[in-house]
Amino acid sequence: MSCESVRFDAKELPSASVIIIFTDEIFSALLRTVYSVVNRTPPKLLREVILVDDASSIEELANQRLHKYLRRHFRPSLVKLIRLPQREGLIRARLTGARAASGDALVFLDSHCEVTDNWLEPLLQPIQEERTTAVCPIIDIVDEHSLEYKGKGAEYFMLGGFNWKGEFVWIDLPSSLEVTRETRVEPVKTPTIAGGLFAIDRQYFWESGFYDDEMEGWGGENLEMSFRASAPVLSQFSLLIVKRSAKLSIFFVFE
């Protein structure tokens, strides 16, 4: 079975609020992210896109250019812009976006990525089946020179882990898990998830303890959220999974 053969019923899936945090992001990269979400997401599923500007200082973001552009090209009820008066950092900015969200699920994205066709349905399906589930997509890359989407192919599949320094690491899919999967598009349990791109039920996000708003900067929030989300809450079963048929690409610059 391939990803293309999987069918989803949008009427049965939860709605989603897509939350994107940015600070001094490249204007075109931010818009590429927004356009890909709006153009490649079924309207039935996309409740809103919430952009949280964490006190950007570059002119094209700090002035009214972005606001005017968004109002000219998107419905105000669909793409919303929140500006923070002072730099709060990724965690508090995400919490601001989560508090403003009204969708059934929260989908956190980086501000420099591109979603593919049919990207959201595979993230929402596991949440619809078990709401105490956090779901991470396969993460491809955008070429730093050509800005072309670079898929890693169907064989590329890794899980999230961590080392004893408290750092997130990618780990190969154990053969014991691979052989037990009925199809190649079946989701796989993972110890941790990447922090930049994941989906979670909105109510469960708050029930699980959400983010620690005293965290400064970024780099440990994904492990914190992984440990919170994988702990039993309200006597329910919690799960972290990676979904192979949900694919996004992200801008990585290698120096």
C-alpha positions as CSV (number, residue, x, y, z in Angstrom):
1,M,0.0,0.0,0.0
2,S,1.3,3.5,-0.9
3,C,0.5,6.9,0.6
4,E,-1.5,7.8,-2.5
5,S,-3.8,4.9,-2.0
6,V,-4.9,5.9,1.5
7,R,-8.3,7.7,1.6
8,F,-9.5,10.0,4.4
9,D,-13.0,11.3,5.1
10,A,-12.6,15.0,5.9
11,K,-16.1,15.1,7.4
12,E,-14.9,12.7,10.1
13,L,-11.6,14.4,11.0
14,P,-11.1,17.2,13.5
15,S,-10.6,20.7,12.4
16,A,-7.1,22.2,12.8
17,S,-5.6,25.5,13.9
18,V,-2.1,25.9,12.3
19,I,0.2,27.9,14.5
20,I,3.3,29.5,13.0
21,I,5.8,31.5,15.1
22,F,8.3,33.8,13.5
23,T,10.9,36.3,14.4
24,D,12.7,38.2,11.6
25,E,11.9,35.4,9.1
26,I,12.6,35.9,5.4
27,F,9.4,37.5,4.1
28,S,9.1,35.1,1.1
29,A,9.8,32.0,3.2
30,L,7.0,33.0,5.6
31,L,4.6,33.5,2.8
32,R,5.6,30.2,1.1
33,T,4.7,28.5,4.3
34,V,1.3,30.2,4.6
35,Y,0.4,29.7,1.0
36,S,1.3,26.0,1.0
37,V,-0.9,25.5,4.1
38,V,-3.9,27.4,2.7
39,N,-3.6,26.0,-0.9
40,R,-3.0,22.4,0.1
41,T,-5.4,21.9,3.0
42,P,-9.1,21.1,2.6
43,P,-11.2,24.1,3.8
44,K,-13.3,21.8,5.9
45,L,-10.3,20.9,8.0
46,L,-8.5,24.3,8.2
47,R,-10.1,26.4,11.0
48,E,-7.4,29.1,10.9
49,V,-3.7,29.9,10.4
50,I,-2.4,31.8,13.4
51,L,0.9,33.8,12.8
52,V,2.6,35.0,15.9
53,D,5.2,37.7,15.4
54,D,7.6,37.4,18.3
55,A,8.7,41.1,18.1
56,S,10.4,41.1,14.7
57,S,12.8,43.9,14.1
58,I,13.4,43.8,10.3
59,E,11.4,46.5,8.5
60,E,9.3,44.4,6.1
61,L,7.9,42.4,9.1
62,A,7.9,45.1,11.8
63,N,6.0,47.6,9.7
64,Q,2.5,47.3,8.2
65,R,3.6,45.5,5.0
66,L,2.9,42.0,6.3
67,H,-0.4,43.0,7.8
68,K,-1.6,44.7,4.6
69,Y,-0.4,41.8,2.4
70,L,-2.3,39.3,4.6
71,R,-5.5,41.4,4.5
72,R,-5.3,41.8,0.8
73,H,-4.8,38.1,0.0
74,F,-6.5,36.1,2.8
75,R,-9.7,36.3,4.7
76,P,-9.1,37.8,8.2
77,S,-10.9,34.9,9.8
78,L,-8.6,32.4,8.0
79,V,-5.1,33.9,8.4
80,K,-4.7,35.8,11.7
81,L,-1.7,37.8,12.8
82,I,-0.7,38.3,16.4
83,R,2.1,40.7,17.3
84,L,3.9,40.5,20.6
85,P,5.1,43.8,21.9
86,Q,8.3,42.4,23.2
87,R,10.4,39.3,22.5
88,E,8.9,36.4,24.4
89,G,10.8,33.4,22.9
90,L,9.5,30.4,21.1
91,I,7.7,28.8,24.0
92,R,5.6,31.7,25.2
93,A,4.9,32.7,21.6
94,R,3.5,29.2,20.9
95,L,1.4,29.4,24.0
96,T,0.0,32.7,22.8
97,G,-0.9,31.1,19.6
98,A,-2.4,28.0,21.3
99,R,-4.6,30.2,23.5
100,A,-5.9,32.0,20.5
101,A,-6.7,28.8,18.6
102,S,-10.3,27.5,18.2
103,G,-9.7,24.3,16.1
104,D,-10.1,20.8,17.5
105,A,-6.4,20.1,17.0
106,L,-3.3,22.3,17.1
107,V,-0.7,21.9,14.4
108,F,2.6,23.7,15.1
109,L,4.8,24.5,12.1
110,D,8.1,26.3,11.6
111,S,7.9,29.6,9.6
112,H,10.2,28.3,6.8
113,C,8.6,25.1,5.5
114,E,6.3,23.9,2.8
115,V,3.5,21.3,3.2
116,T,2.8,18.8,0.5
117,D,-0.6,17.7,-1.0
118,N,-2.7,15.7,1.5
119,W,-0.3,16.6,4.3
120,L,-2.9,17.3,7.1
121,E,-5.2,14.3,6.9
122,P,-2.6,11.7,8.0
123,L,-1.8,13.9,11.0
124,L,-5.4,14.3,12.1
125,Q,-6.5,10.7,11.5
126,P,-4.6,9.2,14.5
127,I,-5.9,12.1,16.7
128,Q,-9.5,11.3,15.6
129,E,-9.0,7.7,16.5
130,E,-7.3,8.4,19.9
131,R,-7.2,12.0,21.0
132,T,-4.3,11.5,23.4
133,T,-2.0,11.1,20.5
134,A,0.7,13.5,19.3
135,V,1.7,13.0,15.6
136,C,4.9,14.0,13.8
137,P,5.2,14.0,10.0
138,I,8.0,12.9,7.8
139,I,10.3,15.9,7.4
140,D,11.9,16.4,4.0
141,I,14.1,19.4,3.0
142,V,14.0,22.4,0.7
143,D,17.2,22.9,-1.2
144,E,19.1,25.9,0.1
145,H,20.3,27.0,-3.4
146,S,17.4,26.2,-5.7
147,L,14.6,26.3,-3.1
148,E,13.3,23.1,-4.7
149,Y,11.4,20.6,-2.6
150,K,13.6,17.5,-2.0
151,G,11.8,14.4,-1.0
152,K,13.9,11.8,0.7
153,G,12.0,8.9,-0.8
154,A,9.8,6.2,0.7
155,E,12.7,4.4,2.3
156,Y,13.6,7.3,4.5
157,F,12.0,6.8,7.9
158,M,13.5,7.7,11.3
159,L,12.2,8.0,14.8
160,G,12.9,10.6,17.5
161,G,15.1,9.8,20.4
162,F,17.3,11.5,22.9
163,N,20.8,11.1,24.4
164,W,21.9,11.4,28.0
165,K,22.9,15.0,27.4
166,G,19.2,15.7,27.1
167,E,19.5,16.4,23.3
168,F,17.0,15.3,20.7
169,V,18.5,12.8,18.1
170,W,17.1,10.9,15.1
171,I,17.3,7.1,15.3
172,D,16.8,4.4,12.7
173,L,13.6,2.5,12.7
174,P,14.3,-0.8,14.5
175,S,13.8,-3.9,12.3
176,S,11.6,-5.3,15.1
177,L,9.1,-2.5,14.4
178,E,9.4,-2.7,10.7
179,V,8.5,-6.4,10.4
180,T,5.4,-6.0,12.6
181,R,3.8,-3.3,10.4
182,E,1.1,-4.5,8.2
183,T,1.7,-1.8,5.6
184,R,4.4,0.7,4.9
185,V,2.1,3.7,5.6
186,E,1.2,2.5,9.0
187,P,2.2,4.9,11.8
188,V,5.0,4.0,14.1
189,K,5.4,4.7,17.8
190,T,8.3,6.9,18.7
191,P,10.0,7.8,22.0
192,T,10.1,11.6,21.2
193,I,9.0,13.9,18.4
194,A,10.7,16.8,16.6
195,G,9.6,20.1,18.2
196,G,9.1,22.2,15.1
197,L,6.3,20.2,13.3
198,F,3.6,18.2,15.1
199,A,-0.1,17.9,15.7
200,I,-2.0,17.4,18.9
201,D,-5.5,17.6,20.2
202,R,-6.1,21.1,21.5
203,Q,-7.7,20.0,24.8
204,Y,-5.2,17.3,25.4
205,F,-2.4,19.8,24.8
206,W,-3.6,21.7,27.9
207,E,-4.5,18.6,29.9
208,S,-1.0,17.1,29.4
209,G,0.6,20.2,31.0
210,F,1.4,22.2,27.8
211,Y,4.7,24.0,27.6
212,D,6.7,25.3,30.6
213,D,6.3,29.1,30.1
214,E,9.5,29.7,32.0
215,M,11.6,28.1,29.3
216,E,13.8,30.5,27.4
217,G,14.9,30.1,23.8
218,W,14.3,26.7,22.2
219,G,15.9,23.3,22.0
220,G,14.4,21.3,24.9
221,E,10.7,21.9,24.4
222,N,10.2,19.0,22.1
223,L,11.5,16.5,24.7
224,E,9.4,18.2,27.4
225,M,6.3,17.9,25.2
226,S,7.2,14.3,24.3
227,F,7.5,13.3,27.9
228,R,4.3,15.1,28.9
229,A,2.3,13.8,26.0
230,S,3.4,10.2,26.4
231,A,2.4,10.1,30.1
232,P,-1.1,8.8,30.9
233,V,-3.7,11.6,31.4
234,L,-7.2,11.1,32.8
235,S,-6.5,7.3,32.8
236,Q,-6.3,7.3,29.0
237,F,-3.7,5.8,26.7
238,S,-1.3,8.3,25.3
239,L,0.9,7.8,22.2
240,L,3.6,9.5,20.2
241,I,3.7,8.4,16.6
242,V,5.4,9.3,13.3
243,K,3.1,9.2,10.2
244,R,4.9,8.2,7.0
245,S,2.2,9.5,4.6
246,A,2.2,13.0,6.2
247,K,5.1,14.8,4.6
248,L,6.4,18.4,4.9
249,S,9.6,20.0,3.8
250,I,11.7,22.5,5.7
251,F,14.4,24.9,4.8
252,F,17.8,23.7,6.2
253,V,20.9,25.7,5.5
254,F,24.1,23.8,5.8
255,E,27.3,25.8,6.5
